[in-house]
Amino acid sequence: MNDMPVGFETKKISMETLGEYLLEVRTELGLTLEEVSQKTGVYEKFIHYIEAGQYQSLPPGVYVLGFLKKLAEIYKVPDQILLEQYRKERGIVEHLASKKSAEEKSWKNWFQKITITPKFLTISGSLIVGLIAFLYVVFQVFAINKTPTLVITEPKNDAVISGTSVNVVGKTEVGMVVSINGQNVFVDPNGNFHTTIGVAPGQKELKIESQNKFGKKNEQHLALRVEEPHIAGAETIIPSELQLELKFVKATKIELVRDGTKIPDEIVPAGGIKQIVANDNVLLTTYDAGSTKLNLNGEELGILGKVGEKITIPINKESASLLKETSE
């Protein structure tokens, strides 16, 4: 070992890994993997694995020790230092691999210990049911304390209305009960509602309320001003009108054509009241005449027909006048 280069006698292997050290030595000597392989008889790939620290790709340790002795001879370094460093690093690698394997085996053993029995299924089912019940209670508590959404798109607050009626259009949440001035209106499966309210000239206030089944409410008030109709060159008069009030014993679908204008079909809930004001005529179709009561211009006409019967009734000024004369 007297011909050992001075630079390699003082090199400290403890400051780096074995692979890094051997790579540095080979590089300083200007040797390629192929050249080292030819000089030592060790395959290039094994030399590369040692330099890269890929001990899991190397043959059994006894062979690696032989490789390191040959490398030490070519690189002119003490072989015991290389062998000791290799054993140390190989031990660390094997320890980590053993620990990982033990953890994986532990999880596998834990799952393997689980036996599917009627008792296990019963306990698991009870836990699942309990969790679902807990989540349901949390949802109900949230629903109780949540104020329903209520958006009125028509009419706007402080709107000026010309005519004898106003359309009320809005949206709330599914399952809510909506009322306008104390009268329930139909809410479709998407939470939309649309109805027509009769109005007289002057100031009018609409109280629109959405309420959930727990009594939580969202209430809005709309102030409207209804203008009296004017005729040029004549005195202001209130034209003769048709005023209908429909009351429903059960939820009933109705169709209305007012003064030639089709009003969107509506299903009025049980106990609901529908008011219609028209100038000349109304064409009323009810899909359950036995559940529909009609009041025309203050005269109670009662139930319109048989239960489940669909009828269409034309109402105009002449029929209203005839009704009034008959009542007198």
C-alpha positions as a Markdown table, in Angstrom:
| # | Residue | x | y | z |
|---|---|---|---|---|
| 1 | Met | 0.0 | 0.0 | 0.0 |
| 2 | Asn | 3.2 | 2.2 | -0.1 |
| 3 | Asp | 2.4 | 3.3 | -3.7 |
| 4 | Met | -1.0 | 4.7 | -2.6 |
| 5 | Pro | -1.6 | 8.2 | -3.9 |
| 6 | Val | -1.4 | 10.8 | -1.2 |
| 7 | Gly | -4.7 | 12.3 | -2.2 |
| 8 | Phe | -6.6 | 9.0 | -1.5 |
| 9 | Glu | -4.8 | 8.2 | 1.8 |
| 10 | Thr | -6.4 | 11.3 | 3.4 |
| 11 | Lys | -9.9 | 11.0 | 1.9 |
| 12 | Lys | -12.6 | 10.6 | 4.6 |
| 13 | Ile | -15.3 | 8.2 | 3.7 |
| 14 | Ser | -17.4 | 8.9 | 6.8 |
| 15 | Met | -18.5 | 12.3 | 5.3 |
| 16 | Glu | -20.5 | 10.7 | 2.5 |
| 17 | Thr | -22.2 | 7.5 | 1.5 |
| 18 | Leu | -20.2 | 4.5 | 0.1 |
| 19 | Gly | -21.7 | 5.0 | -3.4 |
| 20 | Glu | -20.9 | 8.7 | -3.5 |
| 21 | Tyr | -17.3 | 8.0 | -2.3 |
| 22 | Leu | -16.6 | 5.3 | -4.9 |
| 23 | Leu | -18.1 | 7.5 | -7.7 |
| 24 | Glu | -15.9 | 10.4 | -6.6 |
| 25 | Val | -12.7 | 8.2 | -6.5 |
| 26 | Arg | -13.4 | 6.7 | -9.9 |
| 27 | Thr | -14.1 | 10.1 | -11.4 |
| 28 | Glu | -10.8 | 11.5 | -10.0 |
| 29 | Leu | -9.0 | 8.6 | -11.4 |
| 30 | Gly | -10.6 | 9.3 | -14.8 |
| 31 | Leu | -12.0 | 5.7 | -15.1 |
| 32 | Thr | -15.2 | 4.7 | -16.8 |
| 33 | Leu | -17.5 | 2.0 | -15.6 |
| 34 | Glu | -16.4 | -0.1 | -18.5 |
| 35 | Glu | -12.7 | 0.3 | -17.6 |
| 36 | Val | -13.3 | -0.5 | -14.0 |
| 37 | Ser | -15.3 | -3.6 | -15.0 |
| 38 | Gln | -12.5 | -4.8 | -17.2 |
| 39 | Lys | -9.9 | -4.3 | -14.5 |
| 40 | Thr | -12.0 | -6.0 | -11.7 |
| 41 | Gly | -14.1 | -8.5 | -13.6 |
| 42 | Val | -17.2 | -7.1 | -11.9 |
| 43 | Tyr | -20.2 | -6.4 | -14.1 |
| 44 | Glu | -20.7 | -2.7 | -15.0 |
| 45 | Lys | -24.3 | -2.8 | -13.7 |
| 46 | Phe | -23.2 | -4.0 | -10.2 |
| 47 | Ile | -20.6 | -1.2 | -10.0 |
| 48 | His | -23.4 | 1.2 | -11.0 |
| 49 | Tyr | -25.8 | -0.3 | -8.3 |
| 50 | Ile | -23.1 | 0.1 | -5.6 |
| 51 | Glu | -22.4 | 3.8 | -6.6 |
| 52 | Ala | -26.2 | 4.5 | -6.7 |
| 53 | Gly | -26.8 | 2.8 | -3.4 |
| 54 | Gln | -29.3 | 0.4 | -5.0 |
| 55 | Tyr | -28.4 | -2.5 | -2.6 |
| 56 | Gln | -31.7 | -4.2 | -3.3 |
| 57 | Ser | -30.6 | -4.8 | -6.9 |
| 58 | Leu | -27.2 | -6.4 | -5.9 |
| 59 | Pro | -26.5 | -10.2 | -5.4 |
| 60 | Pro | -26.1 | -11.6 | -1.9 |
| 61 | Gly | -23.8 | -9.7 | 0.5 |
| 62 | Val | -20.9 | -12.2 | 0.2 |
| 63 | Tyr | -20.6 | -11.3 | -3.5 |
| 64 | Val | -20.7 | -7.6 | -2.8 |
| 65 | Leu | -17.9 | -7.9 | -0.3 |
| 66 | Gly | -15.8 | -9.5 | -3.0 |
| 67 | Phe | -16.7 | -6.7 | -5.4 |
| 68 | Leu | -15.6 | -4.1 | -2.9 |
| 69 | Lys | -12.3 | -5.7 | -2.2 |
| 70 | Lys | -11.5 | -5.7 | -6.0 |
| 71 | Leu | -12.6 | -2.0 | -6.2 |
| 72 | Ala | -10.4 | -1.1 | -3.2 |
| 73 | Glu | -7.4 | -2.8 | -4.9 |
| 74 | Ile | -8.0 | -0.8 | -8.2 |
| 75 | Tyr | -8.7 | 2.5 | -6.3 |
| 76 | Lys | -5.8 | 2.0 | -3.9 |
| 77 | Val | -8.0 | 2.5 | -0.8 |
| 78 | Pro | -8.2 | 0.4 | 2.4 |
| 79 | Asp | -10.8 | -2.3 | 1.8 |
| 80 | Gln | -11.9 | -2.5 | 5.4 |
| 81 | Ile | -13.2 | 1.0 | 5.3 |
| 82 | Leu | -15.3 | 0.1 | 2.3 |
| 83 | Leu | -16.5 | -3.2 | 3.8 |
| 84 | Glu | -17.5 | -1.5 | 7.1 |
| 85 | Gln | -19.4 | 1.3 | 5.4 |
| 86 | Tyr | -21.2 | -1.2 | 3.2 |
| 87 | Arg | -22.3 | -3.3 | 6.1 |
| 88 | Lys | -23.5 | -0.2 | 7.9 |
| 89 | Glu | -25.6 | 1.1 | 5.0 |
| 90 | Arg | -26.9 | -2.3 | 4.0 |
| 91 | Gly | -28.1 | -2.8 | 7.6 |
| 92 | Ile | -30.0 | 0.5 | 7.4 |
| 93 | Val | -31.6 | -0.4 | 4.1 |
| 94 | Glu | -32.6 | -3.9 | 5.4 |
| 95 | His | -34.0 | -2.3 | 8.6 |
| 96 | Leu | -36.2 | 0.1 | 6.7 |
| 97 | Ala | -37.4 | -2.6 | 4.4 |
| 98 | Ser | -38.2 | -4.9 | 7.4 |
| 99 | Lys | -40.1 | -2.1 | 9.1 |
| 100 | Lys | -42.2 | -1.3 | 6.1 |
| 101 | Ser | -42.9 | -5.0 | 5.6 |
| 102 | Ala | -43.9 | -5.3 | 9.2 |
| 103 | Glu | -46.3 | -2.4 | 8.9 |
| 104 | Glu | -47.9 | -3.8 | 5.8 |
| 105 | Lys | -48.2 | -7.2 | 7.5 |
| 106 | Ser | -49.7 | -5.6 | 10.6 |
| 107 | Trp | -52.5 | -4.0 | 8.5 |
| 108 | Lys | -53.1 | -7.2 | 6.6 |
| 109 | Asn | -53.2 | -9.2 | 9.9 |
| 110 | Trp | -55.7 | -6.6 | 11.3 |
| 111 | Phe | -58.0 | -7.0 | 8.3 |
| 112 | Gln | -57.6 | -10.8 | 8.4 |
| 113 | Lys | -58.6 | -10.9 | 12.0 |
| 114 | Ile | -62.0 | -9.4 | 11.1 |
| 115 | Thr | -64.5 | -12.1 | 10.9 |
| 116 | Ile | -67.9 | -11.5 | 9.2 |
| 117 | Thr | -70.4 | -12.8 | 11.7 |
| 118 | Pro | -74.1 | -12.0 | 12.3 |
| 119 | Lys | -73.0 | -10.2 | 15.4 |
| 120 | Phe | -70.5 | -8.1 | 13.4 |
| 121 | Leu | -73.1 | -7.3 | 10.8 |
| 122 | Thr | -75.6 | -6.3 | 13.5 |
| 123 | Ile | -73.1 | -4.0 | 15.3 |
| 124 | Ser | -72.0 | -2.5 | 11.9 |
| 125 | Gly | -75.6 | -1.9 | 10.9 |
| 126 | Ser | -76.4 | -0.3 | 14.2 |
| 127 | Leu | -73.4 | 2.1 | 13.9 |
| 128 | Ile | -74.5 | 3.0 | 10.3 |
| 129 | Val | -78.1 | 3.6 | 11.4 |
| 130 | Gly | -76.9 | 5.6 | 14.3 |
| 131 | Leu | -74.7 | 7.8 | 12.1 |
| 132 | Ile | -77.6 | 8.3 | 9.6 |
| 133 | Ala | -79.9 | 9.3 | 12.5 |
| 134 | Phe | -77.3 | 11.7 | 13.9 |
| 135 | Leu | -76.9 | 13.4 | 10.5 |
| 136 | Tyr | -80.7 | 13.6 | 10.1 |
| 137 | Val | -81.0 | 15.3 | 13.5 |
| 138 | Val | -78.3 | 17.7 | 12.6 |
| 139 | Phe | -80.1 | 18.4 | 9.3 |
| 140 | Gln | -83.4 | 19.0 | 11.1 |
| 141 | Val | -81.9 | 21.3 | 13.6 |
| 142 | Phe | -80.4 | 23.3 | 10.7 |
| 143 | Ala | -83.7 | 23.3 | 8.9 |
| 144 | Ile | -85.6 | 24.6 | 12.0 |
| 145 | Asn | -83.2 | 27.5 | 12.4 |
| 146 | Lys | -82.9 | 28.4 | 8.7 |
| 147 | Thr | -85.0 | 31.2 | 7.4 |
| 148 | Pro | -86.7 | 30.2 | 4.1 |
| 149 | Thr | -85.5 | 31.9 | 0.9 |
| 150 | Leu | -88.1 | 34.3 | -0.6 |
| 151 | Val | -87.4 | 36.2 | -3.8 |
| 152 | Ile | -90.2 | 38.4 | -5.4 |
| 153 | Thr | -89.5 | 39.2 | -9.0 |
| 154 | Glu | -92.9 | 40.8 | -9.7 |
| 155 | Pro | -94.1 | 43.4 | -8.8 |
| 156 | Lys | -91.4 | 45.6 | -7.5 |
| 157 | Asn | -91.8 | 47.6 | -4.2 |
| 158 | Asp | -93.4 | 51.0 | -4.8 |
| 159 | Ala | -94.6 | 50.0 | -8.2 |
| 160 | Val | -97.4 | 51.9 | -10.0 |
| 161 | Ile | -100.1 | 49.6 | -11.3 |
| 162 | Ser | -102.5 | 50.4 | -14.1 |
| 163 | Gly | -105.5 | 48.1 | -14.2 |
| 164 | Thr | -107.6 | 46.1 | -11.8 |
| 165 | Ser | -105.2 | 43.3 | -11.0 |
| 166 | Val | -101.5 | 42.6 | -10.4 |
| 167 | Asn | -99.4 | 39.6 | -11.1 |
| 168 | Val | -97.3 | 38.3 | -8.2 |
| 169 | Val | -94.3 | 36.1 | -9.3 |
| 170 | Gly | -91.6 | 34.8 | -7.0 |
| 171 | Lys | -89.5 | 31.9 | -5.8 |
| 172 | Thr | -89.0 | 30.1 | -2.5 |
| 173 | Glu | -87.6 | 26.8 | -1.4 |
| 174 | Val | -89.2 | 23.5 | -2.2 |
| 175 | Gly | -91.8 | 22.4 | 0.5 |
| 176 | Met | -92.5 | 25.9 | 1.7 |
| 177 | Val | -96.0 | 27.3 | 2.2 |
| 178 | Val | -96.5 | 30.7 | 0.6 |
| 179 | Ser | -99.3 | 33.1 | 1.4 |
| 180 | Ile | -100.2 | 36.5 | 0.1 |
| 181 | Asn | -102.3 | 38.7 | 2.4 |
| 182 | Gly | -103.2 | 35.6 | 4.4 |
| 183 | Gln | -104.3 | 33.5 | 1.4 |
| 184 | Asn | -102.2 | 30.5 | 0.4 |
| 185 | Val | -100.9 | 30.2 | -3.2 |
| 186 | Phe | -99.7 | 27.2 | -5.1 |
| 187 | Val | -95.9 | 26.5 | -5.1 |
| 188 | Asp | -94.7 | 24.2 | -7.9 |
| 189 | Pro | -92.1 | 21.4 | -7.3 |
| 190 | Asn | -89.3 | 23.8 | -8.1 |
| 191 | Gly | -90.4 | 26.4 | -5.5 |
| 192 | Asn | -91.8 | 28.9 | -8.1 |
| 193 | Phe | -95.2 | 30.6 | -7.5 |
| 194 | His | -97.4 | 32.8 | -9.7 |
| 195 | Thr | -100.8 | 34.2 | -9.0 |
| 196 | Thr | -103.0 | 37.2 | -9.8 |
| 197 | Ile | -104.4 | 39.5 | -7.1 |
| 198 | Gly | -107.4 | 41.9 | -7.7 |
| 199 | Val | -106.7 | 45.5 | -6.7 |
| 200 | Ala | -108.7 | 48.7 | -6.4 |
| 201 | Pro | -107.4 | 52.2 | -7.1 |
| 202 | Gly | -105.4 | 53.8 | -4.4 |
| 203 | Gln | -102.6 | 52.4 | -2.1 |
| 204 | Lys | -102.2 | 48.7 | -1.8 |
| 205 | Glu | -99.9 | 46.6 | 0.4 |
| 206 | Leu | -99.0 | 43.0 | -0.3 |
| 207 | Lys | -97.8 | 40.9 | 2.6 |
| 208 | Ile | -96.0 | 37.9 | 1.1 |
| 209 | Glu | -94.9 | 35.2 | 3.5 |
| 210 | Ser | -92.9 | 31.9 | 3.1 |
| 211 | Gln | -93.0 | 29.5 | 6.0 |
| 212 | Asn | -91.5 | 26.1 | 6.6 |
| 213 | Lys | -93.1 | 23.2 | 8.5 |
| 214 | Phe | -91.3 | 24.3 | 11.7 |
| 215 | Gly | -92.9 | 27.7 | 11.6 |
| 216 | Lys | -89.8 | 29.6 | 10.5 |
| 217 | Lys | -90.9 | 32.5 | 8.3 |
| 218 | Asn | -89.6 | 35.0 | 5.8 |
| 219 | Glu | -91.9 | 37.9 | 5.3 |
| 220 | Gln | -91.8 | 40.7 | 2.8 |
| 221 | His | -94.1 | 43.7 | 2.4 |
| 222 | Leu | -94.7 | 45.4 | -1.0 |
| 223 | Ala | -96.3 | 48.9 | -1.3 |
| 224 | Leu | -98.2 | 49.5 | -4.5 |
| 225 | Arg | -100.1 | 52.4 | -6.0 |
| 226 | Val | -103.0 | 51.6 | -8.2 |
| 227 | Glu | -103.9 | 54.3 | -10.7 |
| 228 | Glu | -107.5 | 55.1 | -11.6 |
| 229 | Pro | -108.3 | 54.6 | -15.3 |
| 230 | His | -108.7 | 57.9 | -17.3 |
| 231 | Ile | -110.6 | 58.6 | -20.5 |
| 232 | Ala | -109.6 | 61.6 | -22.5 |
| 233 | Gly | -112.2 | 64.4 | -22.5 |
| 234 | Ala | -114.4 | 62.6 | -20.0 |
| 235 | Glu | -114.8 | 62.4 | -16.3 |
| 236 | Thr | -112.9 | 59.7 | -14.5 |
| 237 | Ile | -115.2 | 56.7 | -13.9 |
| 238 | Ile | -114.7 | 53.3 | -12.6 |
| 239 | Pro | -115.8 | 50.8 | -15.3 |
| 240 | Ser | -118.2 | 48.1 | -14.6 |
| 241 | Glu | -116.3 | 45.0 | -13.5 |
| 242 | Leu | -116.6 | 41.3 | -12.9 |
| 243 | Gln | -115.4 | 40.3 | -9.5 |
| 244 | Leu | -115.0 | 36.6 | -8.9 |
| 245 | Glu | -113.9 | 34.9 | -5.7 |
| 246 | Leu | -113.2 | 31.2 | -5.9 |
| 247 | Lys | -112.9 | 29.0 | -2.8 |
| 248 | Phe | -111.5 | 25.5 | -2.9 |
| 249 | Val | -112.4 | 22.6 | -0.6 |
| 250 | Lys | -109.6 | 20.4 | -2.0 |
| 251 | Ala | -106.5 | 21.1 | -4.1 |
| 252 | Thr | -107.9 | 21.8 | -7.5 |
| 253 | Lys | -106.5 | 22.7 | -10.9 |
| 254 | Ile | -108.0 | 25.7 | -12.7 |
| 255 | Glu | -107.6 | 27.4 | -16.0 |
| 256 | Leu | -108.6 | 31.1 | -16.6 |
| 257 | Val | -109.0 | 33.3 | -19.6 |
| 258 | Arg | -109.6 | 36.9 | -18.5 |
| 259 | Asp | -110.7 | 39.5 | -21.1 |
| 260 | Gly | -109.3 | 37.3 | -23.8 |
| 261 | Thr | -105.9 | 36.8 | -22.1 |
| 262 | Lys | -104.9 | 33.3 | -20.9 |
| 263 | Ile | -103.6 | 33.2 | -17.3 |
| 264 | Pro | -101.1 | 30.5 | -16.5 |
| 265 | Asp | -102.8 | 27.3 | -15.2 |
| 266 | Glu | -102.7 | 26.9 | -11.4 |
| 267 | Ile | -103.3 | 24.3 | -8.8 |
| 268 | Val | -104.9 | 26.0 | -5.8 |
| 269 | Pro | -104.3 | 24.2 | -2.5 |
| 270 | Ala | -107.2 | 23.1 | -0.2 |
| 271 | Gly | -108.6 | 26.1 | 1.6 |
| 272 | Gly | -107.2 | 28.5 | -0.9 |
| 273 | Ile | -109.0 | 31.5 | -2.2 |
| 274 | Lys | -108.6 | 32.9 | -5.7 |
| 275 | Gln | -109.8 | 36.4 | -6.6 |
| 276 | Ile | -110.2 | 37.5 | -10.3 |
| 277 | Val | -111.2 | 41.0 | -11.5 |
| 278 | Ala | -112.1 | 41.4 | -15.2 |
| 279 | Asn | -113.5 | 44.2 | -17.3 |
| 280 | Asp | -115.7 | 42.2 | -19.7 |
| 281 | Asn | -115.5 | 38.4 | -19.4 |
| 282 | Val | -113.9 | 35.4 | -17.7 |
| 283 | Leu | -113.7 | 31.8 | -19.0 |
| 284 | Leu | -113.3 | 29.5 | -16.0 |
| 285 | Thr | -112.3 | 25.9 | -16.2 |
| 286 | Thr | -112.2 | 23.8 | -13.0 |
| 287 | Tyr | -111.0 | 20.2 | -12.9 |
| 288 | Asp | -113.0 | 19.5 | -9.7 |
| 289 | Ala | -116.3 | 21.3 | -9.8 |
| 290 | Gly | -117.4 | 19.7 | -6.5 |
| 291 | Ser | -114.5 | 21.3 | -4.7 |
| 292 | Thr | -114.9 | 24.8 | -6.3 |
| 293 | Lys | -117.2 | 27.5 | -4.8 |
| 294 | Leu | -117.9 | 30.7 | -6.7 |
| 295 | Asn | -118.8 | 34.2 | -5.5 |
| 296 | Leu | -119.7 | 36.6 | -8.4 |
| 297 | Asn | -120.0 | 40.3 | -7.7 |
| 298 | Gly | -120.9 | 39.6 | -4.1 |
| 299 | Glu | -123.4 | 36.9 | -4.9 |
| 300 | Glu | -122.6 | 33.4 | -3.5 |
| 301 | Leu | -123.2 | 30.8 | -6.2 |
| 302 | Gly | -122.0 | 27.8 | -4.1 |
| 303 | Ile | -120.4 | 24.7 | -5.4 |
| 304 | Leu | -120.2 | 24.6 | -9.2 |
| 305 | Gly | -120.8 | 20.9 | -9.8 |
| 306 | Lys | -120.0 | 17.3 | -8.9 |
| 307 | Val | -116.9 | 16.0 | -7.2 |
| 308 | Gly | -114.2 | 15.2 | -9.8 |
| 309 | Glu | -116.2 | 16.9 | -12.6 |
| 310 | Lys | -114.4 | 19.1 | -15.1 |
| 311 | Ile | -116.5 | 22.0 | -16.3 |
| 312 | Thr | -115.9 | 25.3 | -18.2 |
| 313 | Ile | -118.1 | 28.3 | -17.3 |
| 314 | Pro | -118.2 | 31.5 | -19.4 |
| 315 | Ile | -118.9 | 34.5 | -17.2 |
| 316 | Asn | -119.6 | 38.0 | -18.6 |
| 317 | Lys | -121.4 | 41.2 | -17.7 |
| 318 | Glu | -124.7 | 39.9 | -19.0 |
| 319 | Ser | -124.6 | 36.9 | -16.9 |
| 320 | Ala | -123.6 | 39.0 | -13.9 |
| 321 | Ser | -126.5 | 41.4 | -14.5 |
| 322 | Leu | -128.9 | 38.4 | -14.9 |
| 323 | Leu | -127.7 | 37.0 | -11.6 |
| 324 | Lys | -128.2 | 40.3 | -9.9 |
| 325 | Glu | -131.8 | 40.7 | -11.2 |
| 326 | Thr | -132.6 | 37.2 | -10.2 |
| 327 | Ser | -131.4 | 37.7 | -6.7 |
| 328 | Glu | -133.4 | 40.9 | -6.4 |
